């Protein structure tokens, strides 16, 4: 006899990084609940992350509208369904007005913790928080394998950022890549994989010029988020700022070095045993004292030196050296 379906409405974050950090909840629910079927409400940015969820009923793309009318749109879309469970990682009020056997809604406040632990609290799993995890189909994996085919370890870099305050200069990414992939570097026969969205094409030009064309895997603005994630599974090292791609790299299991400035490592460090962070001389609180709203058009990453990044990268490569 076929198992009875258990409908779950999962409202995920509107930003890629936050959506990845809470993505392990979907895997945990899939493993725990027989017959789980997910309706996932996401932004246009984050919806592609969940395209390969095997127990997917549908994805609802929420287009932001003035005065929060997108929440009314969502309510109208899902109110006729009787849900087994509603998980709301955004803490909206709409879940109170849905028919559901159980609700798990984010509430502001509480003790400060990493965002993975904060997400786990929704399902009372904070003692064993589910690690971020994205499902990928065989087709997605095959495309990633095609793009990364070849010899030599892969150094992945994502030089873009959504705000100038988090942007480490592209020239420094280029210098770091040349050192790590150079004759005296830890990855002398390696390749450079570039990741980012269409808006990152220009900033990636500097990195393309740093390494020969035959050693470049250019995914910037060319592939879906899930293909990029699958490609990151094949990475020997990832270097990038606090971004969605950094969290995707850590979720993919790649050794991940996060470049931090106006971000709090206690909340947003790359999750997992292969995640590390490096920053300049100033701590997060010192930066926030100068830019309280973290919105000024000032680059807070200038004091992070190339030698500090390459030293941390070398150390992480050594720590994660595969067993012979």
Secondary structure, 3 states (H helix, E strand, C coil): CCCCCEEEEEECCCCHHHHHHCCHHHHHHHHHCCCEEEEEEECCCCHHHHCCCCCEEEEEECCCCHHHHHHHHHHHHHCCCCEEEEEECCCCCHHHHCCEEEEEECCCCCCCCCHHHHHHHHHCCHHHCCCCCCCCCHHHHHHHHHHHCCCCCEEEEECCCCCHHHCCCHHHHHHHHHHHHCCCCCCCCCEEEECCCHHHHHHHHHHHHHCCHHHEEECCCCCCHHHHHHHHCCCCEEEEECCHHHHHHHHCCCCEEEEECCCCHHHHCCCCCCEEEEECCCCHHHHHHHCCCCCCCCCCCCCCCHHHHHHHHHHHHHHCCCCC
